[in-house]
């Protein structure tokens, strides 16, 4: 049975700086929920709704290449 009241969801805006991303694919390898894809050049956050905010991608990419903001 569902409790009455609002349901809270954590949603994140994920940005990839195309000037800093070198296409190493580390973010794709570490992300267990498939947020990123490589289409044409740098990585793209194509499924930001999957993000769990584990910050693994921040740890393997160049500083500033990926930015995660809670919205």
C-alpha positions in Angstrom: 0.0 0.0 0.0 1.4 3.4 -1.0 1.6 6.1 1.6 -0.2 9.4 0.8 1.9 12.4 0.1 4.6 13.5 -2.4 7.2 11.2 -3.7 10.7 12.6 -3.9 13.0 11.7 -6.8 16.6 12.7 -7.1 17.3 14.0 -10.6 20.6 15.1 -11.9 21.8 17.3 -14.8 25.0 15.8 -16.2 27.2 17.9 -18.4 30.2 16.7 -20.4 32.7 19.4 -21.3 33.6 18.6 -24.9 36.9 20.5 -24.6 38.0 18.4 -21.6 36.7 15.0 -22.6 39.3 13.1 -24.5 37.1 10.1 -25.5 38.9 7.6 -23.2 35.6 5.8 -22.4 36.4 5.6 -18.7 33.0 7.0 -17.8 31.2 4.4 -19.9 33.3 1.6 -18.2 32.6 2.7 -14.7 29.0 3.7 -15.0 26.9 0.7 -14.0 23.6 2.3 -15.1 24.6 3.3 -18.6 24.3 7.0 -18.3 26.9 7.7 -21.0 27.4 6.8 -24.7 30.0 7.6 -27.3 28.2 8.7 -30.5 30.2 11.3 -32.4 33.3 12.2 -30.5 33.2 13.0 -26.8 31.0 11.1 -24.3 27.4 12.1 -24.0 25.1 11.8 -21.0 22.2 10.2 -22.9 20.4 8.7 -19.9 20.9 11.2 -17.0 17.7 9.9 -15.3 19.6 6.7 -14.6 22.3 8.5 -12.5 22.6 7.3 -8.9 25.1 10.0 -8.1 27.8 7.5 -7.2 30.4 10.0 -8.6 32.5 7.2 -10.2 32.7 9.1 -13.5 34.0 12.1 -11.7 36.8 10.0 -10.2 38.0 8.5 -13.5 37.6 11.5 -15.8 39.7 14.7 -16.1 38.8 17.3 -13.5 35.9 19.3 -14.8 35.2 17.1 -17.8 31.9 15.9 -16.2 29.7 18.0 -14.0 26.7 16.6 -12.0 24.1 19.0 -10.6 21.0 18.0 -8.6 17.9 19.6 -10.1 
